[in-house]
Amino acid sequence: MWKVFGVPENIIESGEIWEKQIIELSSRKKGRPRFLKMMEEAEVSYWFNAIEEIHVFYIELPEKFGSDDVEFMRDFIIKVIKGSNEPVISLLDDPQKYTVIITSETENDVYRGMNK
């Protein structure tokens, strides 16, 4: 059975549960109001890289957030993860490899509008 921070889940729901749990686990952390405001505006996605067997949690912030905001979020999430007694993601209670990617840069689609 898959678990995210100890919560049983269907692998498809990993991103949603990760987001909910990271917010819940942040309840006693300094800087939480800033973190919550950023998470309200963030788009959280989840992928599984089957070749490298690594789970990817991707946080895309609006472009108005700069590098200081991204660094704050990185440091905050690291504190939350280190403060948890459960692995970020596990299968049959075996911790899995994962990464968290945070960005506020939007990639330009160079192909958009070429067929007009």
Secondary structure, 3 states (H helix, E strand, C coil): CEEECCEEECHHHHHHHHHHHHHHHCCCCCCHHHHHHHHHHCEEEEEEECCCCEEEEEEECCCCCCHHHHHHHHHHHHHHHHCCCCCCEEECCEECEEEEEEECCCCCCCCCCCCC
